[in-house]
Amino acid sequence: MIEASIIFLIVWLIPYHRTALLAFLTFMITYNVYGHLGYELYPKRFHKHFIGRWINTSVNHNLHHKHFEGNYGLYFLIWDRWLGTVRQDYDDSYEQVDKQRSKIAHPEYF
């Protein structure tokens, strides 16, 4: 509820187009579902890519819920990276998910 209250601020203070507001709301809901999905949609080693280092992933957000410390970013990891709140086990957890996805996609190789 608090997160969605930004919409009221936008509506009252900033000139906007209804389509832009609808696009933002759609993105906000979709990314929130993705963050809580429990399944990673980004490609292998995305967390190491120069863009992927700054984008929040489902693995990152699920670690936040699992440990309740670190990984506070909503859409981006900018503040987490700058303030050192990205959990130390994030890279290992993402790579573990990559291995599990590979086993499911190509079971004949394992």
Secondary structure, DSSP 8 states (H G I E B T S, - for coil): -TGGGHHHHHHHHS---HHHHHHHHHHHHHHHHHHTSSS--S-TTGGGSTTGGGB--HHHHHHHHHHSSS---SSB-HHHHHHT-S-TTHHHHHHHHHHHHHHHH-GGG-
